[in-house]
């Protein structure tokens, strides 16, 4: 999506009807929320609060106008599939999914309940939607995919550490979005003559070997790819960063704070969730439901 098209989309979104700022008597809508990771992730707790706040700005009261059913995959594929099936079994009015793995799990079990992405990683490449312009099916929402961020993160690290020659990357190999980000990091690093050490995770069971590999290889800096799995490793990554005095950069600010990193550069997760609330509002309350086949799926980065 070209920058001017994105700006035009944001301007149009700002003009959407806000008649719901008044009372909303009537049906109590049920919203199902799913994330592949565990509960209590700082980045997602902050984002969920922004989502609820955005609905409140439209006069919607939790418990009166809507309830949210939360389910968590705990970074386990079997549990994620079970959680997705549970939410669909509740016959919720709309499903809200964070990341890439969660909406994929929901799409496997329903083709009729609307699924709103709060932060889809690679919606097209992962098979969630047909295209960003015309998603198709029952999936719409927002994407955090921004390939140029990989190069920007390397540039920030190089400004701090001009002599950097080796960077380690902690990423979730089970997430299609993380695979894409790693490839972009490798491409950007190759152009700058920097070696990339891939610290591949698929579950928490891989954590001890990944941490030991990072300690032995002694990289100059660390990049943590944003994902529900890596977001839950704040203390472990923080211990490694402190022990090795590693400059570390994260995708989400909350993850950077929890992990004791140097900086964060990426999408504003609370902003994405606030905007996702507008999609949910239009589906449930505006009486002008989104037709996914004609709704664009914008990228959003900051």
C-alpha positions as CSV (number, residue, x, y, z in Angstrom):
1,X,0.0,0.0,0.0
2,X,1.4,3.4,-1.0
3,X,1.9,5.9,1.7
4,X,-0.6,8.4,0.3
5,X,-3.2,5.7,0.0
6,X,-2.6,4.7,3.6
7,X,-3.0,8.4,4.7
8,X,-6.3,8.6,2.8
9,X,-7.5,5.4,4.4
10,X,-6.8,6.8,7.9
11,X,-8.6,10.1,7.0
12,X,-11.6,8.1,5.8
13,X,-11.7,6.0,9.0
14,X,-11.7,9.2,11.1
15,X,-14.9,10.2,9.4
16,X,-16.8,7.0,10.1
17,X,-20.1,7.6,11.9
18,X,-19.9,7.8,15.7
19,X,-23.6,7.9,16.5
20,X,-23.0,5.2,19.1
21,X,-21.5,7.7,21.5
22,X,-25.0,7.8,23.1
23,X,-26.7,4.9,24.8
24,X,-26.8,1.5,23.0
25,X,-29.9,-0.3,24.4
26,X,-30.6,-3.7,22.9
27,X,-28.5,-6.9,22.4
28,X,-25.6,-7.8,24.5
29,X,-22.9,-8.6,22.0
30,X,-20.3,-11.4,22.7
31,X,-16.8,-10.8,21.5
32,X,-14.3,-13.6,21.4
33,X,-10.7,-12.8,21.8
34,X,-7.8,-15.2,21.0
35,X,-4.1,-15.0,21.2
36,X,-1.6,-17.7,20.6
37,X,0.4,-16.8,23.8
38,X,-0.4,-16.9,27.5
39,X,-2.4,-14.4,29.5
40,X,-0.6,-11.5,31.2
41,X,1.7,-10.4,28.4
42,X,2.4,-6.7,29.1
43,X,2.1,-5.6,25.4
44,X,-1.2,-7.3,24.9
45,X,-2.7,-6.3,28.3
46,X,-2.0,-2.7,27.3
47,X,-3.5,-3.2,23.9
48,X,-6.6,-4.9,25.2
49,X,-7.2,-1.9,27.5
50,X,-6.9,0.4,24.4
51,X,-9.5,-1.8,22.6
52,X,-12.0,-1.5,25.5
53,X,-11.3,2.2,25.8
54,X,-12.0,2.7,22.1
55,X,-15.4,1.0,22.5
56,X,-16.1,3.1,25.6
57,X,-15.5,6.3,23.5
58,X,-18.5,5.2,21.4
59,X,-20.7,4.9,24.4
60,X,-20.3,1.1,24.8
61,X,-20.1,-0.3,28.3
62,X,-18.5,-3.6,29.0
63,X,-21.1,-5.9,30.7
64,X,-24.0,-3.8,29.4
65,X,-23.4,-3.7,25.7
66,X,-20.7,-6.3,25.2
67,X,-18.8,-9.0,27.0
68,X,-15.4,-10.4,26.0
69,X,-14.6,-14.1,26.1
70,X,-10.8,-14.5,26.4
71,X,-9.0,-17.6,25.4
72,X,-5.2,-18.2,25.2
73,X,-3.1,-20.7,23.3
74,X,-0.3,-20.7,25.9
75,X,2.2,-21.1,23.0
76,X,0.9,-24.7,22.4
77,X,-0.6,-25.6,19.0
78,X,-2.9,-28.1,20.6
79,X,-4.2,-25.7,23.2
80,X,-4.6,-23.0,20.5
81,X,-6.8,-25.2,18.4
82,X,-8.9,-26.1,21.4
83,X,-9.3,-22.5,22.4
84,X,-10.4,-21.5,18.9
85,X,-13.0,-24.2,18.9
86,X,-14.2,-23.2,22.3
87,X,-14.8,-19.6,21.2
88,X,-16.6,-20.7,18.0
89,X,-18.7,-23.0,20.2
90,X,-19.9,-20.0,22.3
91,X,-21.5,-18.6,19.2
92,X,-19.9,-15.2,19.6
93,X,-20.9,-12.4,17.4
94,X,-17.4,-11.5,16.3
95,X,-13.9,-12.9,16.8
96,X,-10.9,-10.7,17.5
97,X,-7.5,-12.3,17.0
98,X,-4.0,-11.1,17.7
99,X,-1.0,-12.0,15.6
100,X,-1.0,-14.6,12.9
101,X,-1.3,-18.0,14.5
102,X,-4.5,-17.2,16.4
103,X,-6.6,-16.0,13.4
104,X,-5.3,-19.0,11.4
105,X,-6.6,-21.3,14.1
106,X,-10.0,-19.5,14.1
107,X,-10.2,-19.6,10.3
108,X,-9.8,-23.4,10.4
109,X,-12.9,-23.8,12.5
110,X,-15.3,-21.1,11.2
111,X,-16.1,-19.6,7.8
112,X,-19.1,-17.6,9.0
113,X,-18.3,-15.7,12.2
114,X,-16.4,-12.4,11.3
115,X,-12.8,-12.5,12.3
116,X,-11.1,-9.1,13.0
117,X,-7.3,-9.1,12.9
118,X,-5.7,-6.7,15.4
119,X,-2.2,-7.2,14.2
120,X,-1.9,-9.8,11.5
121,X,1.7,-10.4,10.6
122,X,1.6,-11.6,7.0
123,X,-2.1,-12.0,6.1
124,X,-1.6,-12.8,2.4
125,X,1.5,-15.0,2.7
126,X,0.0,-17.0,5.6
127,X,-3.3,-17.6,3.7
128,X,-5.5,-15.5,6.0
129,X,-6.8,-13.3,3.2
130,X,-6.7,-13.3,-0.6
131,X,-5.2,-9.8,-0.8
132,X,-4.8,-6.6,1.3
133,X,-7.2,-4.7,-0.9
134,X,-9.9,-7.4,-1.0
135,X,-9.4,-9.8,1.9
136,X,-12.4,-12.1,1.0
137,X,-14.0,-14.6,3.3
138,X,-14.8,-13.8,6.9
139,X,-11.4,-12.1,7.8
140,X,-10.7,-8.4,7.9
141,X,-8.8,-6.0,10.1
142,X,-5.2,-4.7,10.4
143,X,-1.7,-5.8,9.5
144,X,1.5,-4.9,11.2
145,X,3.6,-6.2,8.3
146,X,6.2,-3.6,7.3
147,X,9.3,-5.3,5.7
148,X,11.4,-2.2,5.9
149,X,11.4,-2.3,9.7
150,X,14.1,-5.0,9.6
151,X,16.6,-2.6,8.0
152,X,15.6,0.3,10.3
153,X,16.3,-1.9,13.4
154,X,19.7,-2.7,12.1
155,X,20.4,1.0,11.4
156,X,19.5,1.9,15.0
157,X,21.8,-0.8,16.4
158,X,24.6,0.4,14.1
159,X,24.2,4.0,15.3
160,X,24.7,2.8,18.8
161,X,27.4,0.2,17.9
162,X,29.2,1.2,14.7
163,X,31.6,-1.7,15.0
164,X,28.8,-4.3,15.1
165,X,29.6,-7.3,12.9
166,X,27.3,-10.0,14.3
167,X,23.7,-9.8,15.4
168,X,21.6,-12.5,17.0
169,X,17.9,-12.8,16.2
170,X,15.4,-14.5,18.5
171,X,12.3,-15.5,16.6
172,X,9.4,-18.0,16.5
173,X,9.9,-20.4,13.6
174,X,6.3,-21.6,13.9
175,X,5.0,-18.1,13.0
176,X,4.9,-17.3,9.3
177,X,5.3,-13.6,10.1
178,X,8.5,-14.2,12.0
179,X,9.9,-16.2,9.1
180,X,9.3,-13.2,6.9
181,X,10.9,-10.8,9.3
182,X,14.0,-13.0,9.7
183,X,14.4,-13.1,5.9
184,X,14.2,-9.3,5.8
185,X,16.8,-9.0,8.6
186,X,19.1,-11.3,6.7
187,X,18.8,-9.3,3.5
188,X,19.4,-6.0,5.2
189,X,22.3,-7.4,7.2
190,X,24.0,-8.9,4.1
191,X,24.0,-5.5,2.4
192,X,25.8,-4.1,5.5
193,X,28.3,-6.9,5.9
194,X,26.8,-8.1,9.1
195,X,26.5,-11.8,10.1
196,X,23.1,-13.0,11.4
197,X,22.8,-15.7,14.1
198,X,19.4,-17.3,14.0
199,X,18.1,-18.2,17.5
200,X,15.1,-20.3,16.5
201,X,12.3,-21.0,18.9
202,X,9.2,-23.2,18.3
203,X,8.2,-23.6,21.9
204,X,9.3,-22.8,25.4
205,X,11.2,-26.1,25.5
206,X,13.7,-24.6,23.0
207,X,14.5,-21.8,25.4
208,X,17.5,-23.3,27.3
209,X,19.4,-24.3,24.1
210,X,18.7,-21.0,22.5
211,X,20.0,-19.0,25.5
212,X,23.1,-21.2,25.7
213,X,23.8,-20.8,22.0
214,X,23.5,-17.0,22.4
215,X,25.9,-17.1,25.3
216,X,28.5,-19.1,23.5
217,X,28.4,-17.2,20.2
218,X,28.8,-13.8,21.8
219,X,26.9,-11.6,19.3
220,X,27.4,-7.9,19.3
221,X,23.7,-7.1,19.5
222,X,20.3,-8.7,19.7
223,X,17.0,-8.4,17.8
224,X,13.8,-9.8,19.2
225,X,11.1,-10.4,16.6
226,X,7.7,-9.5,18.0
227,X,5.5,-12.5,18.6
228,X,3.3,-14.0,21.5
229,X,6.1,-16.5,22.2
230,X,8.9,-14.1,22.4
231,X,6.8,-11.5,24.3
232,X,6.5,-13.9,27.2
233,X,10.3,-14.3,27.5
234,X,11.0,-10.8,29.0
235,X,12.8,-12.0,32.1
236,X,14.9,-14.7,30.3
237,X,15.9,-12.3,27.5
238,X,16.6,-9.6,30.1
239,X,18.9,-11.9,32.0
240,X,20.9,-12.6,28.8
241,X,21.0,-8.9,27.9
242,X,22.3,-7.9,31.3
243,X,24.8,-10.7,31.5
244,X,26.3,-10.1,28.1
245,X,25.7,-6.3,28.1
246,X,24.0,-6.7,24.8
247,X,22.3,-3.8,23.0
248,X,18.8,-5.3,22.2
249,X,16.0,-3.9,20.1
250,X,12.4,-5.1,20.1
251,X,9.3,-4.7,18.0
252,X,7.0,-3.7,20.9
253,X,7.8,-1.0,23.5
254,X,6.3,-3.1,26.3
255,X,8.5,-6.1,25.4
256,X,11.5,-3.8,25.4
257,X,10.7,-2.6,28.9
258,X,10.1,-6.1,30.2
259,X,13.2,-7.4,28.6
260,X,15.6,-4.6,29.7
261,X,16.4,-3.8,26.1
262,X,17.9,-0.7,24.6
263,X,15.1,0.3,22.2
264,X,12.0,-0.7,20.3
265,X,11.0,0.2,16.8
266,X,7.8,-1.0,15.2
267,X,4.1,-0.9,15.2
268,X,2.1,0.7,18.0
269,X,0.1,-2.3,19.3
270,X,-2.4,-0.2,21.3
271,X,-3.1,1.9,18.2
272,X,-3.8,-1.2,16.1
273,X,-6.2,-2.4,18.8
274,X,-8.0,0.9,19.0
275,X,-8.5,0.8,15.3
276,X,-9.6,-2.8,15.4
277,X,-12.3,-1.7,17.8
278,X,-13.8,0.4,15.0
279,X,-14.1,-2.7,12.9
280,X,-15.9,-4.5,15.7
281,X,-18.1,-1.5,16.3
282,X,-19.2,-1.4,12.7
283,X,-19.9,-5.2,12.6
284,X,-21.9,-5.2,15.8
285,X,-23.5,-1.8,16.4
286,X,-23.3,0.4,13.3
287,X,-25.9,-1.6,11.4
288,X,-23.7,-1.3,8.4
289,X,-21.6,-4.5,8.7
290,X,-18.2,-4.7,7.0
291,X,-18.3,-6.8,3.9
292,X,-14.9,-8.4,4.1
293,X,-14.7,-8.8,0.3
294,X,-14.7,-5.1,-0.2
295,X,-12.8,-3.9,2.9
296,X,-9.2,-3.1,2.6
297,X,-6.7,-4.5,5.1
298,X,-4.2,-1.7,5.8
299,X,-0.7,-1.9,7.1
300,X,0.1,0.2,10.1
301,X,3.5,1.0,11.5
302,X,5.0,3.7,13.6
